[in-house]
Amino acid sequence: MRWADAAAVVAVIVTLILTARQLRPLAEAAAFLARTGETVTAVPAATWPRAAAWVAISIAVFARWRTAAALGAWSAVLYEIVVVATRINGDPGYVAPLHLLVWPLLLAVAAAVSLSVSAPVGRGLDLLVRRGRWLLAVVAAFTTLTATAIPLLGEYIGPSQADSIDPGFHPVFVVSSRLGGAVVGLTFAVVLALALATVLGVDRALRSRVVTLMGAGAAGIVAIHLGLPRPFGVWDVPVASGPTQAVLLVMGPGLVLSAGLLLIRSGERPAQQRPDKT
């Protein structure tokens, strides 16, 4: 029962943060439009359905509609499968590695599984208590709004200029790589820290299980980022190759889960063996 309750808490946290993550491209485009009058960055067509789906799933979670939330999450998984299949098979010239395409699918699967195997999501909301729910709202807002940092802090050169003789290339907006890396790294660190802080009000016995599940998820996200073109916005090239990333993606969460289970069992065994003095 404790693990089911822990999974319910994690399901709420993961769903809301993933929803906020899906809203980031839209927030960034809106900020660019507000400052420059141009969208500057292209918003992929898949962004809108993703954002709409996860907003609907989050609404279902907070309305305590467990079945609707789980079905919505698995529908989002099917959508990600279609996106991957379309991008791989739809254009013979598309050569992006598979591991760069499937990470949104992995995140959707993680959220769908947590919503399916946990106790009712309403239970997760109750266990977070009021302080945790407010802090989670702060986490979600921070996740989305940091996407506006680049449009607001970068250097706006001026509107696009077209030359009928030699169109050439006219930069509209300039951002230093250091600034971009700082925003990505800070976002990841703060979101992780705040997400962990949301569970401080949870019962102690349950808290260790929640932290273990969240640690396994964080290990998986780290493994995903290590294979992206600019890991955490810090390095200019992927740190891990495709095969290495796959191994880390399996072993990292597995090791965290194993270590968490051992610590939980070792901590609970003395309490179970302690004689009753009453």
Secondary structure, DSSP 8 states (H G I E B T S, - for coil): -HHHHHHHHHHHHHHHHHHHHHHHHHHHHHHHHHHHSS--S---TTHHHHHHHHHHHHHHHHTT-HHHHHHHHHHHHHHHHHHHHHHHHS-TT----HHHHSHHHHHHHHHHHHHHHSS-HHHHHHHHHHHHHHHHHHHHHHHHHGGGHHHHHSEE--S----SS-------EE--HHHHHHHHHHHHHHHHHHHHHTTTTS-HHHHHHHHHHHHHHHHHHHHHHHTSSSGGGT-SS-SS-HHHHHHHHHHHHHHHHHHHHHHHHHHHHHHHHS----
